[in-house]
């Protein structure tokens, strides 16, 4: 709590000093875009604003970052595609989407891979995390830092109080095949729908439910359309803050000092996001309970059954057996 307060004060200081920015330049020499598909109050978007404030401060206003939240620039997939061609400079992406472009990344989001959040962070902060960061760097996109996105659970319009009741339900998943294949062994029908369309799909009854982390469930308002949570935490899907190769070239053209500043600001924004995330998880849960949502915790036997059903997919990742083993032992 205290840490959060200190960070909030730091942000305030950064933002205040930014209003007096441009001591060296009156107008930024470079304006870069940053896309996030989450609502403005969501922790990942707050981290985006923080990143923008840091960049303005530490480049003395030479570089300015404009944040586009709420999927204003398009769905996550389309933003990523635009980024590859330099149409977007920075973006925050779920590995759920990125593993479509970098199939290796799927290893980091397998069901029941991590014991808990600390375990995931030990992996991402260690050599395995660095290895996968470097794997996503090419001439078109560069991964800058890991963001937290907690654990995902199911939420539905009708109550799910036992695992068996998931059977036959139409559940929205991220719009790539692998995500469908992850959940189908539970007997659900996976519907691949872009994130921005989930609320209306729930409202119109096109789907029976969806799955996501609790802050996203809350900040998108999905909790008003699907009021029953089955808090099974079936997987953790980390996220990446990325920069386009075109943005890197523009930054480098300003002078060699700028790229390290951007990298440092990204690292700081990621640290900040992790702190915000912890608070958002508990606050969002309280908010949805206050609203009247029900939250059911699966029994240990149900959790085990889910694990048994969802983990055979590991067999398809036998070439990564060593890495998976290392992750397990981290
Ligand atoms: C998470 C993630 C989003 C993603 C969404 C989804 O909330 O932060 O970037 O789009 O999941 O389920 O599509």
py3Dmol code that shows the C-alpha trace and the ligand (Angstrom):
import py3Dmol

protein = """\
ATOM      1  CA  UNK A   1       0.000   0.000   0.000  1.00  0.00           C
ATOM      2  CA  UNK A   2       2.789   2.322   1.120  1.00  0.00           C
ATOM      3  CA  UNK A   3       4.817   1.368  -1.957  1.00  0.00           C
ATOM      4  CA  UNK A   4       1.814   2.190  -4.126  1.00  0.00           C
ATOM      5  CA  UNK A   5       1.451   5.581  -2.511  1.00  0.00           C
ATOM      6  CA  UNK A   6       5.105   6.343  -3.109  1.00  0.00           C
ATOM      7  CA  UNK A   7       4.766   5.278  -6.735  1.00  0.00           C
ATOM      8  CA  UNK A   8       1.609   7.378  -7.143  1.00  0.00           C
ATOM      9  CA  UNK A   9       3.438  10.390  -5.750  1.00  0.00           C
ATOM     10  CA  UNK A  10       6.304   9.683  -8.113  1.00  0.00           C
ATOM     11  CA  UNK A  11       3.877   9.635 -11.034  1.00  0.00           C
ATOM     12  CA  UNK A  12       2.390  12.883  -9.890  1.00  0.00           C
ATOM     13  CA  UNK A  13       5.850  14.399  -9.730  1.00  0.00           C
ATOM     14  CA  UNK A  14       6.632  13.083 -13.194  1.00  0.00           C
ATOM     15  CA  UNK A  15       3.381  14.389 -14.593  1.00  0.00           C
ATOM     16  CA  UNK A  16       3.818  17.756 -12.929  1.00  0.00           C
ATOM     17  CA  UNK A  17       7.318  18.128 -14.211  1.00  0.00           C
ATOM     18  CA  UNK A  18       6.036  17.134 -17.635  1.00  0.00           C
ATOM     19  CA  UNK A  19       3.715  20.096 -17.675  1.00  0.00           C
ATOM     20  CA  UNK A  20       6.874  22.223 -17.520  1.00  0.00           C
ATOM     21  CA  UNK A  21       8.561  20.073 -20.121  1.00  0.00           C
ATOM     22  CA  UNK A  22      10.379  21.232 -23.166  1.00  0.00           C
ATOM     23  CA  UNK A  23      13.023  23.161 -21.299  1.00  0.00           C
ATOM     24  CA  UNK A  24      15.218  22.236 -24.224  1.00  0.00           C
ATOM     25  CA  UNK A  25      12.615  22.038 -26.994  1.00  0.00           C
ATOM     26  CA  UNK A  26       9.294  23.756 -27.465  1.00  0.00           C
ATOM     27  CA  UNK A  27       7.785  20.998 -29.527  1.00  0.00           C
ATOM     28  CA  UNK A  28       8.674  17.323 -29.552  1.00  0.00           C
ATOM     29  CA  UNK A  29      10.912  16.307 -32.406  1.00  0.00           C
ATOM     30  CA  UNK A  30       9.293  12.901 -32.484  1.00  0.00           C
ATOM     31  CA  UNK A  31       5.714  11.885 -31.659  1.00  0.00           C
ATOM     32  CA  UNK A  32       5.171   8.161 -31.217  1.00  0.00           C
ATOM     33  CA  UNK A  33       1.924   6.224 -30.819  1.00  0.00           C
ATOM     34  CA  UNK A  34       1.195   3.612 -28.143  1.00  0.00           C
ATOM     35  CA  UNK A  35      -1.776   1.255 -28.465  1.00  0.00           C
ATOM     36  CA  UNK A  36      -3.552  -0.688 -25.731  1.00  0.00           C
ATOM     37  CA  UNK A  37      -6.904  -2.391 -26.188  1.00  0.00           C
ATOM     38  CA  UNK A  38      -7.805  -2.029 -22.502  1.00  0.00           C
ATOM     39  CA  UNK A  39     -10.009   0.721 -21.079  1.00  0.00           C
ATOM     40  CA  UNK A  40      -8.318   3.895 -19.830  1.00  0.00           C
ATOM     41  CA  UNK A  41      -8.483   2.944 -16.121  1.00  0.00           C
ATOM     42  CA  UNK A  42      -7.112  -0.569 -16.585  1.00  0.00           C
ATOM     43  CA  UNK A  43      -3.644  -1.126 -15.022  1.00  0.00           C
ATOM     44  CA  UNK A  44      -1.929  -1.786 -18.369  1.00  0.00           C
ATOM     45  CA  UNK A  45      -3.232   1.512 -19.738  1.00  0.00           C
ATOM     46  CA  UNK A  46      -2.197   3.352 -16.565  1.00  0.00           C
ATOM     47  CA  UNK A  47       1.281   1.945 -17.147  1.00  0.00           C
ATOM     48  CA  UNK A  48       1.124   3.254 -20.723  1.00  0.00           C
ATOM     49  CA  UNK A  49       0.414   6.790 -19.474  1.00  0.00           C
ATOM     50  CA  UNK A  50       3.231   6.402 -16.996  1.00  0.00           C
ATOM     51  CA  UNK A  51       5.581   5.311 -19.789  1.00  0.00           C
ATOM     52  CA  UNK A  52       4.542   8.360 -21.843  1.00  0.00           C
ATOM     53  CA  UNK A  53       5.182  10.669 -18.893  1.00  0.00           C
ATOM     54  CA  UNK A  54       8.603   9.138 -18.247  1.00  0.00           C
ATOM     55  CA  UNK A  55       9.620   9.408 -21.886  1.00  0.00           C
ATOM     56  CA  UNK A  56       8.666  13.084 -22.046  1.00  0.00           C
ATOM     57  CA  UNK A  57      10.529  13.779 -18.835  1.00  0.00           C
ATOM     58  CA  UNK A  58      13.724  11.893 -19.575  1.00  0.00           C
ATOM     59  CA  UNK A  59      14.009  13.050 -23.177  1.00  0.00           C
ATOM     60  CA  UNK A  60      13.317  16.648 -22.103  1.00  0.00           C
ATOM     61  CA  UNK A  61      10.289  16.671 -24.325  1.00  0.00           C
ATOM     62  CA  UNK A  62      12.197  15.649 -27.433  1.00  0.00           C
ATOM     63  CA  UNK A  63      10.045  12.506 -27.728  1.00  0.00           C
ATOM     64  CA  UNK A  64       6.359  12.500 -26.976  1.00  0.00           C
ATOM     65  CA  UNK A  65       4.242   9.337 -26.704  1.00  0.00           C
ATOM     66  CA  UNK A  66       0.522   9.472 -27.443  1.00  0.00           C
ATOM     67  CA  UNK A  67      -1.494   6.702 -25.826  1.00  0.00           C
ATOM     68  CA  UNK A  68      -4.522   5.243 -27.611  1.00  0.00           C
ATOM     69  CA  UNK A  69      -6.510   3.062 -25.198  1.00  0.00           C
ATOM     70  CA  UNK A  70      -9.782   1.112 -25.624  1.00  0.00           C
ATOM     71  CA  UNK A  71      -8.683  -0.499 -28.866  1.00  0.00           C
ATOM     72  CA  UNK A  72      -9.000   2.866 -30.670  1.00  0.00           C
ATOM     73  CA  UNK A  73      -6.410   1.778 -33.233  1.00  0.00           C
ATOM     74  CA  UNK A  74      -8.002  -1.635 -33.764  1.00  0.00           C
ATOM     75  CA  UNK A  75      -8.111  -5.126 -32.337  1.00  0.00           C
ATOM     76  CA  UNK A  76      -4.956  -6.506 -30.765  1.00  0.00           C
ATOM     77  CA  UNK A  77      -4.135  -8.604 -33.854  1.00  0.00           C
ATOM     78  CA  UNK A  78      -4.655  -5.731 -36.230  1.00  0.00           C
ATOM     79  CA  UNK A  79      -2.552  -3.389 -34.071  1.00  0.00           C
ATOM     80  CA  UNK A  80       0.242  -5.933 -34.090  1.00  0.00           C
ATOM     81  CA  UNK A  81       0.022  -6.240 -37.866  1.00  0.00           C
ATOM     82  CA  UNK A  82       0.081  -2.465 -38.241  1.00  0.00           C
ATOM     83  CA  UNK A  83       3.077  -2.330 -35.939  1.00  0.00           C
ATOM     84  CA  UNK A  84       5.047  -4.683 -38.149  1.00  0.00           C
ATOM     85  CA  UNK A  85       4.716  -2.125 -40.926  1.00  0.00           C
ATOM     86  CA  UNK A  86       5.530   0.804 -38.656  1.00  0.00           C
ATOM     87  CA  UNK A  87       1.918   2.031 -38.429  1.00  0.00           C
ATOM     88  CA  UNK A  88       1.995   1.866 -34.610  1.00  0.00           C
ATOM     89  CA  UNK A  89       5.111   2.573 -32.557  1.00  0.00           C
ATOM     90  CA  UNK A  90       4.427   0.876 -29.210  1.00  0.00           C
ATOM     91  CA  UNK A  91       1.865  -1.740 -28.261  1.00  0.00           C
ATOM     92  CA  UNK A  92       1.016  -3.902 -25.286  1.00  0.00           C
ATOM     93  CA  UNK A  93       0.072  -7.431 -26.276  1.00  0.00           C
ATOM     94  CA  UNK A  94      -1.172 -10.597 -24.628  1.00  0.00           C
ATOM     95  CA  UNK A  95       0.960 -13.628 -25.439  1.00  0.00           C
ATOM     96  CA  UNK A  96      -2.355 -15.252 -26.353  1.00  0.00           C
ATOM     97  CA  UNK A  97      -2.257 -13.123 -29.494  1.00  0.00           C
ATOM     98  CA  UNK A  98       1.498 -12.954 -29.977  1.00  0.00           C
ATOM     99  CA  UNK A  99       1.884 -16.732 -29.990  1.00  0.00           C
ATOM    100  CA  UNK A 100       0.062 -16.620 -33.329  1.00  0.00           C
ATOM    101  CA  UNK A 101       3.058 -14.737 -34.718  1.00  0.00           C
ATOM    102  CA  UNK A 102       5.766 -16.309 -32.543  1.00  0.00           C
ATOM    103  CA  UNK A 103       4.579 -19.897 -31.895  1.00  0.00           C
ATOM    104  CA  UNK A 104       7.408 -20.515 -29.394  1.00  0.00           C
ATOM    105  CA  UNK A 105       5.766 -18.092 -26.987  1.00  0.00           C
ATOM    106  CA  UNK A 106       2.906 -20.548 -26.454  1.00  0.00           C
ATOM    107  CA  UNK A 107       5.212 -22.417 -24.090  1.00  0.00           C
ATOM    108  CA  UNK A 108       4.845 -19.581 -21.585  1.00  0.00           C
ATOM    109  CA  UNK A 109       1.068 -19.747 -21.455  1.00  0.00           C
ATOM    110  CA  UNK A 110       0.370 -23.469 -21.243  1.00  0.00           C
ATOM    111  CA  UNK A 111      -2.458 -24.360 -18.857  1.00  0.00           C
ATOM    112  CA  UNK A 112      -1.368 -24.964 -15.263  1.00  0.00           C
ATOM    113  CA  UNK A 113       2.250 -24.130 -16.060  1.00  0.00           C
ATOM    114  CA  UNK A 114       2.941 -21.894 -13.076  1.00  0.00           C
ATOM    115  CA  UNK A 115       2.178 -22.581  -9.433  1.00  0.00           C
ATOM    116  CA  UNK A 116       1.264 -18.961  -8.845  1.00  0.00           C
ATOM    117  CA  UNK A 117       2.168 -15.403  -9.771  1.00  0.00           C
ATOM    118  CA  UNK A 118       5.533 -15.460  -7.958  1.00  0.00           C
ATOM    119  CA  UNK A 119       6.510 -18.560  -9.867  1.00  0.00           C
ATOM    120  CA  UNK A 120       5.635 -16.919 -13.189  1.00  0.00           C
ATOM    121  CA  UNK A 121       7.693 -13.865 -12.296  1.00  0.00           C
ATOM    122  CA  UNK A 122      10.702 -15.919 -11.276  1.00  0.00           C
ATOM    123  CA  UNK A 123      10.553 -17.455 -14.752  1.00  0.00           C
ATOM    124  CA  UNK A 124      10.002 -14.202 -16.668  1.00  0.00           C
ATOM    125  CA  UNK A 125      12.613 -12.298 -14.694  1.00  0.00           C
ATOM    126  CA  UNK A 126      15.157 -15.066 -15.165  1.00  0.00           C
ATOM    127  CA  UNK A 127      17.055 -16.488 -18.087  1.00  0.00           C
ATOM    128  CA  UNK A 128      13.956 -18.110 -19.625  1.00  0.00           C
ATOM    129  CA  UNK A 129      12.200 -14.733 -19.725  1.00  0.00           C
ATOM    130  CA  UNK A 130      15.255 -13.117 -21.342  1.00  0.00           C
ATOM    131  CA  UNK A 131      15.506 -15.937 -23.854  1.00  0.00           C
ATOM    132  CA  UNK A 132      11.891 -15.432 -24.977  1.00  0.00           C
ATOM    133  CA  UNK A 133      12.285 -11.637 -25.043  1.00  0.00           C
ATOM    134  CA  UNK A 134      15.171 -12.027 -27.451  1.00  0.00           C
ATOM    135  CA  UNK A 135      13.139 -14.481 -29.560  1.00  0.00           C
ATOM    136  CA  UNK A 136      10.569 -11.791 -30.266  1.00  0.00           C
ATOM    137  CA  UNK A 137      13.119  -9.292 -31.533  1.00  0.00           C
ATOM    138  CA  UNK A 138      13.514  -8.920 -35.270  1.00  0.00           C
ATOM    139  CA  UNK A 139      13.742  -6.007 -37.666  1.00  0.00           C
ATOM    140  CA  UNK A 140      10.009  -5.256 -37.380  1.00  0.00           C
ATOM    141  CA  UNK A 141       9.242  -5.576 -33.657  1.00  0.00           C
ATOM    142  CA  UNK A 142      11.238  -5.559 -30.449  1.00  0.00           C
ATOM    143  CA  UNK A 143       9.960  -6.803 -27.081  1.00  0.00           C
ATOM    144  CA  UNK A 144      10.830  -4.327 -24.336  1.00  0.00           C
ATOM    145  CA  UNK A 145       9.341  -5.657 -21.097  1.00  0.00           C
ATOM    146  CA  UNK A 146       6.959  -8.158 -19.521  1.00  0.00           C
ATOM    147  CA  UNK A 147       3.629  -7.038 -18.110  1.00  0.00           C
ATOM    148  CA  UNK A 148       1.465  -8.909 -15.637  1.00  0.00           C
ATOM    149  CA  UNK A 149      -1.997 -10.130 -16.628  1.00  0.00           C
ATOM    150  CA  UNK A 150      -2.740 -12.424 -13.711  1.00  0.00           C
ATOM    151  CA  UNK A 151      -4.646 -15.672 -14.054  1.00  0.00           C
ATOM    152  CA  UNK A 152      -7.686 -16.279 -16.221  1.00  0.00           C
ATOM    153  CA  UNK A 153     -10.977 -17.788 -15.053  1.00  0.00           C
ATOM    154  CA  UNK A 154     -14.386 -18.420 -16.580  1.00  0.00           C
ATOM    155  CA  UNK A 155     -17.367 -16.107 -16.157  1.00  0.00           C
ATOM    156  CA  UNK A 156     -20.847 -16.859 -17.368  1.00  0.00           C
ATOM    157  CA  UNK A 157     -24.369 -15.512 -17.679  1.00  0.00           C
ATOM    158  CA  UNK A 158     -25.848 -18.550 -15.901  1.00  0.00           C
ATOM    159  CA  UNK A 159     -24.214 -19.726 -12.674  1.00  0.00           C
ATOM    160  CA  UNK A 160     -21.513 -22.383 -12.856  1.00  0.00           C
ATOM    161  CA  UNK A 161     -21.221 -23.962  -9.442  1.00  0.00           C
ATOM    162  CA  UNK A 162     -19.732 -27.261 -10.558  1.00  0.00           C
ATOM    163  CA  UNK A 163     -17.198 -28.012 -13.251  1.00  0.00           C
ATOM    164  CA  UNK A 164     -19.656 -30.254 -15.154  1.00  0.00           C
ATOM    165  CA  UNK A 165     -21.899 -27.267 -15.803  1.00  0.00           C
ATOM    166  CA  UNK A 166     -19.292 -25.781 -18.131  1.00  0.00           C
ATOM    167  CA  UNK A 167     -19.984 -28.616 -20.545  1.00  0.00           C
ATOM    168  CA  UNK A 168     -21.630 -27.407 -23.747  1.00  0.00           C
ATOM    169  CA  UNK A 169     -21.313 -23.713 -22.862  1.00  0.00           C
ATOM    170  CA  UNK A 170     -20.311 -21.299 -25.612  1.00  0.00           C
ATOM    171  CA  UNK A 171     -17.263 -19.557 -24.199  1.00  0.00           C
ATOM    172  CA  UNK A 172     -15.454 -16.682 -25.859  1.00  0.00           C
ATOM    173  CA  UNK A 173     -11.677 -17.087 -26.130  1.00  0.00           C
ATOM    174  CA  UNK A 174      -8.949 -14.933 -27.671  1.00  0.00           C
ATOM    175  CA  UNK A 175      -9.212 -15.106 -31.432  1.00  0.00           C
ATOM    176  CA  UNK A 176      -6.551 -17.683 -32.196  1.00  0.00           C
ATOM    177  CA  UNK A 177      -6.928 -21.443 -32.651  1.00  0.00           C
ATOM    178  CA  UNK A 178      -4.583 -22.398 -29.854  1.00  0.00           C
ATOM    179  CA  UNK A 179      -6.731 -20.632 -27.264  1.00  0.00           C
ATOM    180  CA  UNK A 180      -9.740 -22.622 -28.450  1.00  0.00           C
ATOM    181  CA  UNK A 181      -7.764 -25.833 -28.261  1.00  0.00           C
ATOM    182  CA  UNK A 182      -6.677 -25.045 -24.706  1.00  0.00           C
ATOM    183  CA  UNK A 183     -10.237 -24.901 -23.348  1.00  0.00           C
ATOM    184  CA  UNK A 184     -12.124 -27.343 -25.573  1.00  0.00           C
ATOM    185  CA  UNK A 185     -11.044 -30.429 -23.573  1.00  0.00           C
ATOM    186  CA  UNK A 186     -13.334 -29.083 -20.828  1.00  0.00           C
ATOM    187  CA  UNK A 187     -16.301 -29.728 -23.116  1.00  0.00           C
ATOM    188  CA  UNK A 188     -16.962 -26.066 -23.907  1.00  0.00           C
ATOM    189  CA  UNK A 189     -17.531 -24.662 -27.370  1.00  0.00           C
ATOM    190  CA  UNK A 190     -14.857 -22.036 -27.891  1.00  0.00           C
ATOM    191  CA  UNK A 191     -15.911 -18.893 -29.760  1.00  0.00           C
ATOM    192  CA  UNK A 192     -13.046 -16.800 -31.093  1.00  0.00           C
ATOM    193  CA  UNK A 193     -14.234 -13.211 -30.810  1.00  0.00           C
ATOM    194  CA  UNK A 194     -12.146 -10.006 -30.615  1.00  0.00           C
ATOM    195  CA  UNK A 195     -11.938  -8.552 -27.129  1.00  0.00           C
ATOM    196  CA  UNK A 196     -13.791  -5.357 -28.032  1.00  0.00           C
ATOM    197  CA  UNK A 197     -16.849  -7.333 -29.126  1.00  0.00           C
ATOM    198  CA  UNK A 198     -17.228  -9.541 -26.049  1.00  0.00           C
ATOM    199  CA  UNK A 199     -19.480  -7.225 -24.065  1.00  0.00           C
ATOM    200  CA  UNK A 200     -22.102  -7.030 -26.771  1.00  0.00           C
ATOM    201  CA  UNK A 201     -21.792 -10.767 -27.523  1.00  0.00           C
ATOM    202  CA  UNK A 202     -22.611 -11.433 -23.857  1.00  0.00           C
ATOM    203  CA  UNK A 203     -25.446  -8.951 -23.838  1.00  0.00           C
ATOM    204  CA  UNK A 204     -26.989 -10.395 -26.955  1.00  0.00           C
ATOM    205  CA  UNK A 205     -26.602 -13.939 -25.663  1.00  0.00           C
ATOM    206  CA  UNK A 206     -24.381 -14.957 -28.595  1.00  0.00           C
ATOM    207  CA  UNK A 207     -22.087 -16.546 -26.042  1.00  0.00           C
ATOM    208  CA  UNK A 208     -22.762 -18.018 -22.598  1.00  0.00           C
ATOM    209  CA  UNK A 209     -19.594 -16.650 -21.083  1.00  0.00           C
ATOM    210  CA  UNK A 210     -15.942 -15.819 -21.517  1.00  0.00           C
ATOM    211  CA  UNK A 211     -12.679 -16.201 -19.666  1.00  0.00           C
ATOM    212  CA  UNK A 212     -10.251 -13.543 -18.565  1.00  0.00           C
ATOM    213  CA  UNK A 213      -8.440 -12.087 -15.581  1.00  0.00           C
ATOM    214  CA  UNK A 214     -10.514 -10.308 -12.946  1.00  0.00           C
ATOM    215  CA  UNK A 215      -9.298  -6.739 -13.635  1.00  0.00           C
ATOM    216  CA  UNK A 216     -10.297  -7.112 -17.297  1.00  0.00           C
ATOM    217  CA  UNK A 217     -13.647  -8.622 -16.284  1.00  0.00           C
ATOM    218  CA  UNK A 218     -14.245  -5.569 -14.133  1.00  0.00           C
ATOM    219  CA  UNK A 219     -12.816  -2.699 -16.224  1.00  0.00           C
ATOM    220  CA  UNK A 220     -14.554  -3.812 -19.431  1.00  0.00           C
ATOM    221  CA  UNK A 221     -17.892  -4.033 -17.639  1.00  0.00           C
ATOM    222  CA  UNK A 222     -18.284  -7.696 -18.630  1.00  0.00           C
ATOM    223  CA  UNK A 223     -19.276  -8.334 -14.998  1.00  0.00           C
ATOM    224  CA  UNK A 224     -22.553  -6.527 -15.668  1.00  0.00           C
ATOM    225  CA  UNK A 225     -23.438  -8.893 -18.510  1.00  0.00           C
ATOM    226  CA  UNK A 226     -22.103 -12.158 -17.043  1.00  0.00           C
ATOM    227  CA  UNK A 227     -22.384 -12.068 -13.269  1.00  0.00           C
ATOM    228  CA  UNK A 228     -21.067 -15.518 -12.337  1.00  0.00           C
ATOM    229  CA  UNK A 229     -17.369 -16.231 -11.927  1.00  0.00           C
ATOM    230  CA  UNK A 230     -15.887 -19.700 -11.703  1.00  0.00           C
ATOM    231  CA  UNK A 231     -12.494 -18.760 -10.248  1.00  0.00           C
ATOM    232  CA  UNK A 232     -10.519 -21.689 -11.592  1.00  0.00           C
ATOM    233  CA  UNK A 233      -7.388 -19.762 -12.747  1.00  0.00           C
ATOM    234  CA  UNK A 234      -6.756 -22.195 -15.604  1.00  0.00           C
ATOM    235  CA  UNK A 235      -3.827 -20.285 -17.076  1.00  0.00           C
ATOM    236  CA  UNK A 236      -1.611 -17.254 -16.712  1.00  0.00           C
ATOM    237  CA  UNK A 237      -0.897 -15.392 -19.928  1.00  0.00           C
ATOM    238  CA  UNK A 238       1.917 -12.862 -19.595  1.00  0.00           C
ATOM    239  CA  UNK A 239       2.019  -9.767 -21.786  1.00  0.00           C
ATOM    240  CA  UNK A 240       4.674  -7.793 -23.620  1.00  0.00           C
ATOM    241  CA  UNK A 241       5.303  -4.142 -24.231  1.00  0.00           C
ATOM    242  CA  UNK A 242       6.722  -3.952 -27.749  1.00  0.00           C
ATOM    243  CA  UNK A 243       8.222  -1.339 -30.031  1.00  0.00           C
ATOM    244  CA  UNK A 244       8.209  -1.361 -33.808  1.00  0.00           C
ATOM    245  CA  UNK A 245      11.456  -1.565 -35.739  1.00  0.00           C
ATOM    246  CA  UNK A 246      10.420   1.636 -37.530  1.00  0.00           C
ATOM    247  CA  UNK A 247      10.060   3.439 -34.173  1.00  0.00           C
ATOM    248  CA  UNK A 248      13.475   2.209 -33.113  1.00  0.00           C
ATOM    249  CA  UNK A 249      15.001   3.607 -36.313  1.00  0.00           C
ATOM    250  CA  UNK A 250      13.317   6.989 -35.734  1.00  0.00           C
ATOM    251  CA  UNK A 251      14.529   7.075 -32.131  1.00  0.00           C
ATOM    252  CA  UNK A 252      18.063   6.148 -33.103  1.00  0.00           C
ATOM    253  CA  UNK A 253      18.075   8.855 -35.761  1.00  0.00           C
ATOM    254  CA  UNK A 254      17.622  11.457 -32.996  1.00  0.00           C
ATOM    255  CA  UNK A 255      20.877  10.485 -31.334  1.00  0.00           C
ATOM    256  CA  UNK A 256      22.397   7.467 -29.680  1.00  0.00           C
ATOM    257  CA  UNK A 257      21.345   8.509 -26.171  1.00  0.00           C
ATOM    258  CA  UNK A 258      17.616   8.102 -26.853  1.00  0.00           C
ATOM    259  CA  UNK A 259      17.151   4.353 -27.303  1.00  0.00           C
ATOM    260  CA  UNK A 260      18.581   3.464 -23.864  1.00  0.00           C
ATOM    261  CA  UNK A 261      16.267   6.077 -22.314  1.00  0.00           C
ATOM    262  CA  UNK A 262      13.244   4.490 -23.977  1.00  0.00           C
ATOM    263  CA  UNK A 263      14.328   1.037 -22.816  1.00  0.00           C
ATOM    264  CA  UNK A 264      14.758   2.285 -19.272  1.00  0.00           C
ATOM    265  CA  UNK A 265      11.341   3.984 -19.314  1.00  0.00           C
ATOM    266  CA  UNK A 266       9.776   0.716 -20.560  1.00  0.00           C
ATOM    267  CA  UNK A 267      11.414  -1.198 -17.710  1.00  0.00           C
ATOM    268  CA  UNK A 268      10.132   1.329 -15.176  1.00  0.00           C
ATOM    269  CA  UNK A 269       6.628   1.275 -16.656  1.00  0.00           C
ATOM    270  CA  UNK A 270       6.616  -2.523 -16.433  1.00  0.00           C
ATOM    271  CA  UNK A 271       7.645  -2.404 -12.763  1.00  0.00           C
ATOM    272  CA  UNK A 272       4.871   0.055 -12.119  1.00  0.00           C
ATOM    273  CA  UNK A 273       2.326  -2.109 -13.954  1.00  0.00           C
ATOM    274  CA  UNK A 274       3.177  -5.084 -11.751  1.00  0.00           C
ATOM    275  CA  UNK A 275       2.450  -3.072  -8.628  1.00  0.00           C
ATOM    276  CA  UNK A 276      -0.776  -1.709 -10.072  1.00  0.00           C
ATOM    277  CA  UNK A 277      -1.766  -5.199 -11.114  1.00  0.00           C
ATOM    278  CA  UNK A 278      -1.716  -6.643  -7.604  1.00  0.00           C
ATOM    279  CA  UNK A 279      -3.943  -3.884  -6.327  1.00  0.00           C
ATOM    280  CA  UNK A 280      -6.266  -4.083  -9.350  1.00  0.00           C
ATOM    281  CA  UNK A 281      -6.770  -7.809  -8.766  1.00  0.00           C
ATOM    282  CA  UNK A 282      -8.068  -7.385  -5.246  1.00  0.00           C
ATOM    283  CA  UNK A 283      -9.936  -4.125  -5.917  1.00  0.00           C
ATOM    284  CA  UNK A 284     -11.688  -5.565  -8.967  1.00  0.00           C
ATOM    285  CA  UNK A 285     -12.762  -8.644  -7.070  1.00  0.00           C
ATOM    286  CA  UNK A 286     -14.240  -6.459  -4.309  1.00  0.00           C
ATOM    287  CA  UNK A 287     -16.026  -4.292  -6.885  1.00  0.00           C
ATOM    288  CA  UNK A 288     -17.675  -7.185  -8.682  1.00  0.00           C
ATOM    289  CA  UNK A 289     -18.737  -8.757  -5.381  1.00  0.00           C
ATOM    290  CA  UNK A 290     -20.175  -5.408  -4.316  1.00  0.00           C
ATOM    291  CA  UNK A 291     -22.112  -5.321  -7.578  1.00  0.00           C
ATOM    292  CA  UNK A 292     -23.648  -8.686  -6.701  1.00  0.00           C
ATOM    293  CA  UNK A 293     -21.610 -11.073  -8.832  1.00  0.00           C
ATOM    294  CA  UNK A 294     -21.140 -14.567  -7.455  1.00  0.00           C
ATOM    295  CA  UNK A 295     -17.658 -16.058  -7.253  1.00  0.00           C
ATOM    296  CA  UNK A 296     -17.343 -19.830  -6.962  1.00  0.00           C
ATOM    297  CA  UNK A 297     -14.054 -21.497  -6.080  1.00  0.00           C
ATOM    298  CA  UNK A 298     -13.697 -24.936  -7.660  1.00  0.00           C
ATOM    299  CA  UNK A 299     -12.980 -27.762  -5.244  1.00  0.00           C
ATOM    300  CA  UNK A 300      -9.503 -29.299  -5.161  1.00  0.00           C
ATOM    301  CA  UNK A 301     -10.911 -32.335  -6.983  1.00  0.00           C
ATOM    302  CA  UNK A 302     -12.399 -30.140  -9.713  1.00  0.00           C
ATOM    303  CA  UNK A 303      -9.125 -28.274 -10.110  1.00  0.00           C
ATOM    304  CA  UNK A 304      -7.317 -31.549 -10.461  1.00  0.00           C
ATOM    305  CA  UNK A 305      -9.855 -32.756 -13.011  1.00  0.00           C
ATOM    306  CA  UNK A 306      -9.360 -29.575 -15.033  1.00  0.00           C
ATOM    307  CA  UNK A 307      -5.626 -30.029 -14.906  1.00  0.00           C
ATOM    308  CA  UNK A 308      -5.978 -33.617 -16.160  1.00  0.00           C
ATOM    309  CA  UNK A 309      -8.220 -32.499 -19.004  1.00  0.00           C
ATOM    310  CA  UNK A 310      -6.226 -29.468 -20.072  1.00  0.00           C
ATOM    311  CA  UNK A 311      -2.634 -30.637 -19.848  1.00  0.00           C
ATOM    312  CA  UNK A 312      -2.457 -33.354 -22.543  1.00  0.00           C
ATOM    313  CA  UNK A 313      -1.677 -30.468 -24.914  1.00  0.00           C
ATOM    314  CA  UNK A 314       1.829 -30.506 -23.415  1.00  0.00           C
ATOM    315  CA  UNK A 315       2.495 -33.563 -25.595  1.00  0.00           C
ATOM    316  CA  UNK A 316       2.443 -31.237 -28.598  1.00  0.00           C
ATOM    317  CA  UNK A 317       5.250 -29.239 -27.019  1.00  0.00           C
ATOM    318  CA  UNK A 318       7.658 -32.127 -26.559  1.00  0.00           C
ATOM    319  CA  UNK A 319      10.416 -30.187 -28.356  1.00  0.00           C
ATOM    320  CA  UNK A 320      10.234 -27.716 -25.471  1.00  0.00           C
ATOM    321  CA  UNK A 321      10.330 -30.425 -22.801  1.00  0.00           C
ATOM    322  CA  UNK A 322      13.622 -29.093 -21.374  1.00  0.00           C
ATOM    323  CA  UNK A 323      12.338 -25.542 -21.078  1.00  0.00           C
ATOM    324  CA  UNK A 324       9.068 -26.736 -19.551  1.00  0.00           C
ATOM    325  CA  UNK A 325      11.012 -28.793 -17.054  1.00  0.00           C
ATOM    326  CA  UNK A 326      13.185 -25.760 -16.214  1.00  0.00           C
ATOM    327  CA  UNK A 327      10.079 -23.618 -15.780  1.00  0.00           C
ATOM    328  CA  UNK A 328       8.590 -26.202 -13.437  1.00  0.00           C
ATOM    329  CA  UNK A 329      11.793 -26.222 -11.386  1.00  0.00           C
ATOM    330  CA  UNK A 330      12.244 -22.467 -11.260  1.00  0.00           C
TER     331      UNK A 330
END
"""
ligand_1 = """\
13
LIG
C -6.457 -9.726 -21.517
C -5.415 -8.915 -22.230
C -5.922 -8.238 -23.471
C -6.596 -9.263 -24.349
C -7.705 -9.919 -23.575
C -8.485 -10.924 -24.389
O -7.371 -8.937 -20.843
O -4.898 -7.939 -21.359
O -4.865 -7.644 -24.148
O -7.087 -8.673 -25.497
O -7.152 -10.565 -22.451
O -9.012 -11.839 -23.798
O -8.579 -10.778 -25.597
"""
view = py3Dmol.view(width=600, height=400)
view.addModel(protein, "pdb")
view.setStyle({"model": 0}, {"cartoon": {"style": "trace"}})
view.addModel(ligand_1, "xyz")
view.setStyle({"model": 1}, {"stick": {}})
view.zoomTo()
view.show()
